[in-house]
């Protein structure tokens, strides 16, 4: 998705009902059909400040170091 955004393309994601997957990790409306824009900020940080922000599931998401994701470096280049 990050590659698509970088190119300026628009996209739609459809998710299956169920307890596993992306749908379960977001706070979505309890209706059968809806459209909603979600803007996620991703981080690898585990500071107290970051942990507080991560409570907002629809705007912040933690990406572990074991998950490959080329848009987030494994370590801060300044350290």
Residue pairs with C-beta under 8 A, 6 or more apart in sequence:
1 11
1 13
2 69
2 71
4 11
13 22
15 21
15 22
15 23
16 23
17 23
18 24
25 57
25 61
26 38
26 57
26 58
27 57
27 58
28 34
28 36
29 36
38 58
38 59
39 59
40 58
40 59
40 60
40 61
41 53
41 59
41 60
41 61
42 60
42 61
42 62
42 63
42 69
42 71
42 72
43 50
43 53
43 54
43 60
43 61
43 62
43 63
43 72
44 62
44 63
44 64
44 65
44 72
44 73
44 74
46 62
50 60
50 62
53 59
53 60
54 60
54 61
54 62
63 69
63 72
65 74
